[in-house]
Amino acid sequence: MVKLIENYYMDADENQYILKRKVSYKKSDGSDAEREETKGYFSSVENLIVALANKLLRERIQNNEIKDLFLCVEELRDIKAALTALVNVF
């Protein structure tokens, strides 16, 4: 698996690229654990990166981290710049 940004990772099999997110949680015994959530399947790395940028932007809007259009556009630019630095596909 390849770490992309924050807690998102890219994996692949013989047919597709897979976007995954690592999530921390508490087990019933109180110990910390981590699991992977599959967030999508993609035919190309480029499609995965674009989907991840949109997903991150949606998360930030839902969490009230972005409250106006200007901040939305700026955040999207920052996300794309961070992802582009990792994978030069844009």
N, CA, C and O of each residue as an XYZ file, in Angstrom:
360
protein
N       0.841     -1.186      0.000
C       0.000      0.000      0.000
C       0.883      1.245      0.000
O       1.980      1.248      0.559
N       0.391      2.282     -0.626
C       1.132      3.534     -0.750
C       0.382      4.622      0.015
O      -0.795      4.869     -0.249
N       1.061      5.273      0.961
C       0.440      6.374      1.693
C       0.317      7.567      0.767
O       1.267      7.928      0.072
N      -0.870      8.182      0.760
C      -1.096      9.350     -0.085
C      -1.079     10.622      0.733
O      -0.148     11.418      0.614
N      -2.085     10.830      1.556
C      -2.220     12.054      2.338
C      -3.105     11.735      3.535
O      -4.056     10.959      3.438
N      -2.771     12.351      4.666
C      -3.510     12.129      5.906
C      -3.617     10.629      6.148
O      -2.593      9.947      6.203
N      -4.825     10.098      6.294
C      -4.962      8.666      6.577
C      -5.465      7.882      5.360
O      -6.093      6.834      5.509
N      -5.187      8.391      4.162
C      -5.600      7.746      2.919
C      -4.414      7.044      2.259
O      -3.283      7.529      2.280
N      -4.717      5.887      1.673
C      -3.722      5.040      1.042
C      -4.234      4.542     -0.301
O      -5.439      4.508     -0.549
N      -3.300      4.158     -1.160
C      -3.642      3.567     -2.442
C      -3.106      2.143     -2.458
O      -1.962      1.890     -2.079
N      -3.944      1.225     -2.898
C      -3.555     -0.160     -3.078
C      -3.948     -0.544     -4.498
O      -4.588      0.247     -5.192
N      -3.588     -1.711     -4.932
C      -3.933     -2.138     -6.290
C      -4.011     -3.657     -6.331
O      -3.390     -4.360     -5.534
N      -4.787     -4.128     -7.275
C      -4.763     -5.541     -7.630
C      -4.575     -5.622     -9.138
O      -4.243     -4.618     -9.769
N      -4.775     -6.774     -9.716
C      -4.497     -6.914    -11.142
C      -5.456     -6.147    -12.040
O      -5.183     -5.982    -13.229
N      -6.595     -5.665    -11.487
C      -7.607     -4.999    -12.303
C      -7.821     -3.525    -12.015
O      -8.370     -2.815    -12.858
N      -7.407     -3.044    -10.855
C      -7.816     -1.707    -10.449
C      -6.929     -1.138     -9.356
O      -6.133     -1.843     -8.734
N      -7.094      0.161     -9.143
C      -6.477      0.860     -8.021
C      -7.556      1.026     -6.957
O      -8.724      1.250     -7.275
N      -7.155      0.913     -5.690
C      -8.118      0.922     -4.596
C      -7.747      2.031     -3.619
O      -6.615      2.093     -3.140
N      -8.703      2.900     -3.328
C      -8.514      3.960     -2.345
C      -8.971      3.423     -1.002
O     -10.098      2.948     -0.861
N      -8.081      3.503     -0.011
C      -8.384      3.013      1.333
C      -8.115      4.098      2.352
O      -7.320      5.012      2.133
N      -8.801      3.966      3.468
C      -8.619      4.901      4.580
C      -8.394      4.085      5.835
O      -9.144      3.148      6.112
N      -7.366      4.433      6.599
C      -7.124      3.771      7.883
C      -7.888      4.516      8.962
O      -7.835      5.743      9.049
N      -8.601      3.755      9.784
C      -9.437      4.315     10.832
C      -9.037      3.693     12.168
O      -8.940      2.472     12.288
N      -8.808      4.531     13.154
C      -8.501      4.051     14.502
C      -9.790      3.906     15.295
O     -10.730      4.683     15.130
N      -9.818      2.897     16.158
C     -10.999      2.680     17.002
C     -10.586      1.934     18.266
O      -9.463      1.440     18.370
N     -11.491      1.860     19.207
C     -11.265      1.134     20.456
C     -11.963     -0.217     20.375
O     -13.131     -0.306     19.996
N     -11.240     -1.253     20.731
C     -11.833     -2.589     20.806
C     -12.702     -2.675     22.055
O     -12.645     -1.810     22.930
N     -13.497     -3.722     22.121
C     -14.387     -3.885     23.278
C     -13.610     -4.028     24.581
O     -14.139     -3.728     25.652
N     -12.358     -4.483     24.504
C     -11.541     -4.597     25.717
C     -10.827     -3.293     26.069
O     -10.069     -3.240     27.038
N     -11.073     -2.232     25.276
C     -10.494     -0.921     25.545
C      -9.173     -0.656     24.844
O      -8.661      0.462     24.906
N      -8.616     -1.641     24.190
C      -7.342     -1.442     23.503
C      -7.564     -0.742     22.159
O      -8.635     -0.821     21.558
N      -6.515     -0.059     21.718
C      -6.570      0.648     20.436
C      -6.360     -0.337     19.293
O      -5.597     -1.296     19.402
N      -7.054     -0.073     18.203
C      -6.907     -0.910     17.011
C      -7.071     -0.036     15.783
O      -7.486      1.119     15.876
N      -6.744     -0.596     14.641
C      -6.848      0.126     13.383
C      -7.418     -0.816     12.331
O      -7.091     -2.002     12.297
N      -8.275     -0.270     11.475
C      -8.827     -1.061     10.379
C      -8.772     -0.235      9.104
O      -8.623      0.986      9.136
N      -8.896     -0.926      7.990
C      -8.921     -0.252      6.699
C     -10.346     -0.231      6.162
O     -11.067     -1.226      6.229
N     -10.738      0.927      5.628
C     -12.024      1.056      4.943
C     -11.730      1.279      3.467
O     -10.923      2.141      3.117
N     -12.370      0.518      2.611
C     -12.236      0.742      1.178
C     -13.175      1.866      0.784
O     -14.370      1.816      1.074
N     -12.634      2.882      0.122
C     -13.410      4.064     -0.252
C     -13.748      4.114     -1.732
O     -14.592      4.913     -2.137
N     -13.113      3.284     -2.550
C     -13.451      3.273     -3.965
C     -12.465      2.471     -4.783
O     -11.347      2.184     -4.356
N     -12.922      2.117     -5.984
C     -12.123      1.366     -6.946
C     -12.004      2.202     -8.212
O     -12.983      2.804     -8.653
N     -10.805      2.244     -8.801
C     -10.551      3.144     -9.919
C      -9.731      2.455    -11.003
O      -8.892      1.600    -10.721
N      -9.989      2.845    -12.245
C      -9.278      2.250    -13.375
C      -7.911      2.886    -13.594
O      -7.070      2.313    -14.286
N      -7.673      4.075    -13.008
C      -6.372      4.736    -13.174
C      -6.003      5.486    -11.896
O      -6.855      5.825    -11.075
N      -4.721      5.726    -11.763
C      -4.230      6.512    -10.624
C      -4.795      7.929    -10.701
O      -5.149      8.515     -9.678
N      -4.878      8.467    -11.892
C      -5.396      9.827    -12.064
C      -6.825      9.941    -11.522
O      -7.150     10.894    -10.813
N      -7.674      8.969    -11.858
C      -9.057      8.994    -11.361
C      -9.109      8.869     -9.848
O      -9.932      9.512     -9.197
N      -8.236      8.045     -9.288
C      -8.182      7.892     -7.832
C      -7.808      9.209     -7.165
O      -8.422      9.595     -6.171
N      -6.805      9.902     -7.702
C      -6.332     11.164     -7.114
C      -7.423     12.236     -7.176
O      -7.635     12.960     -6.203
N      -8.109     12.338     -8.302
C      -9.181     13.330     -8.433
C     -10.300     13.013     -7.437
O     -10.829     13.919     -6.792
N     -10.660     11.747     -7.311
C     -11.710     11.356     -6.363
C     -11.287     11.656     -4.926
O     -12.102     12.108     -4.121
N     -10.027     11.410     -4.603
C      -9.538     11.694     -3.255
C      -9.574     13.187     -2.958
O      -9.966     13.586     -1.861
N      -9.177     14.007     -3.902
C      -9.226     15.457     -3.697
C     -10.649     15.902     -3.411
O     -10.877     16.699     -2.501
N     -11.607     15.400     -4.173
C     -13.013     15.754     -3.938
C     -13.507     15.234     -2.593
O     -14.252     15.924     -1.896
N     -13.101     14.037     -2.229
C     -13.509     13.449     -0.952
C     -12.976     14.268      0.229
O     -13.704     14.538      1.184
N     -11.703     14.659      0.155
C     -11.120     15.477      1.219
C     -11.828     16.817      1.338
O     -12.084     17.296      2.442
N     -12.141     17.414      0.209
C     -12.848     18.689      0.221
C     -14.233     18.525      0.850
O     -14.634     19.346      1.675
N     -14.960     17.486      0.474
C     -16.283     17.234      1.075
C     -16.181     17.043      2.579
O     -16.997     17.574      3.333
N     -15.172     16.279      3.022
C     -14.995     16.062      4.462
C     -14.782     17.380      5.190
O     -15.348     17.597      6.261
N     -13.979     18.253      4.621
C     -13.691     19.534      5.274
C     -14.926     20.439      5.308
O     -15.126     21.183      6.268
N     -15.738     20.376      4.278
C     -16.988     21.149      4.273
C     -17.944     20.574      5.313
O     -18.563     21.330      6.062
N     -18.073     19.252      5.371
C     -18.960     18.612      6.351
C     -18.533     18.917      7.782
O     -19.381     19.064      8.662
N     -17.235     19.011      8.022
C     -16.712     19.279      9.364
C     -16.672     20.766      9.693
O     -16.119     21.161     10.719
N     -17.258     21.594      8.822
C     -17.295     23.047      8.997
C     -15.922     23.691      9.054
O     -15.748     24.752      9.655
N     -14.935     23.039      8.421
C     -13.609     23.626      8.325
C     -13.562     24.653      7.197
O     -12.679     25.511      7.173
N     -14.511     24.568      6.263
C     -14.599     25.495      5.139
C     -16.000     26.087      5.154
O     -16.990     25.356      5.158
N     -16.081     27.425      5.162
C     -17.389     28.058      5.302
C     -17.758     29.001      4.168
O     -18.873     29.521      4.143
N     -16.841     29.234      3.225
C     -17.209     30.080      2.091
C     -16.497     29.604      0.830
O     -15.566     28.801      0.894
N     -16.941     30.101     -0.297
C     -16.433     29.646     -1.589
C     -14.939     29.904     -1.751
O     -14.221     29.058     -2.285
N     -14.466     31.054     -1.299
C     -13.050     31.371     -1.424
C     -12.208     30.328     -0.688
O     -11.233     29.812     -1.233
N     -12.588     30.025      0.546
C     -11.849     29.017      1.306
C     -11.955     27.645      0.644
O     -11.008     26.860      0.676
N     -13.095     27.363      0.053
C     -13.302     26.102     -0.644
C     -12.313     25.960     -1.806
O     -11.664     24.925     -1.958
N     -12.208     26.993     -2.606
C     -11.303     26.975     -3.753
C      -9.854     26.880     -3.282
O      -9.068     26.117     -3.844
N      -9.501     27.641     -2.266
C      -8.140     27.607     -1.740
C      -7.796     26.225     -1.187
O      -6.699     25.717     -1.421
N      -8.721     25.625     -0.463
C      -8.475     24.300      0.111
C      -8.315     23.262     -0.993
O      -7.447     22.393     -0.904
N      -9.132     23.343     -2.018
C      -9.018     22.413     -3.132
C      -7.654     22.557     -3.812
O      -7.036     21.556     -4.174
N      -7.190     23.772     -3.985
C      -5.849     23.996     -4.555
C      -4.767     23.373     -3.673
O      -3.838     22.737     -4.172
N      -4.898     23.561     -2.353
C      -3.907     23.002     -1.430
C      -3.910     21.470     -1.477
O      -2.852     20.840     -1.473
N      -5.090     20.888     -1.520
C      -5.202     19.427     -1.582
C      -4.579     18.912     -2.871
O      -3.789     17.968     -2.847
N      -4.929     19.525     -3.993
C      -4.378     19.083     -5.280
C      -2.864     19.267     -5.324
O      -2.156     18.432     -5.887
N      -2.364     20.346     -4.739
C      -0.913     20.563     -4.719
C      -0.217     19.479     -3.901
O       0.827     18.967     -4.305
N      -0.791     19.131     -2.758
C      -0.196     18.083     -1.912
C      -0.203     16.741     -2.624
O       0.782     16.004     -2.577
N      -1.319     16.419     -3.288
C      -1.395     15.150     -4.001
C      -0.512     15.138     -5.237
O       0.093     14.115     -5.558
N      -0.432     16.251     -5.923
C       0.427     16.352     -7.103
C       1.887     16.166     -6.732
O       2.655     15.578     -7.494
N       2.270     16.660     -5.572
C       3.640     16.485     -5.109
C       3.960     15.007     -4.895
O       5.104     14.585     -5.066
N       2.952     14.225     -4.523
C       3.157     12.793     -4.318
C       3.159     12.015     -5.618
O       3.993     11.135     -5.830
N       2.219     12.348     -6.483
C       2.061     11.627     -7.748
C       1.877     12.665     -8.838
O       0.842     13.331     -8.873
N       2.814     12.821     -9.700
C       2.761     13.868    -10.711
C       1.853     13.441    -11.865
O       2.331     12.969    -12.897
N       0.513     13.613    -11.678
C      -0.444     13.177    -12.705
C      -1.250     14.320    -13.286
O      -1.900     14.138    -14.315
N      -1.234     15.485    -12.672
C      -2.042     16.601    -13.174
C      -1.278     17.393    -14.197
O      -1.796     18.372    -14.733
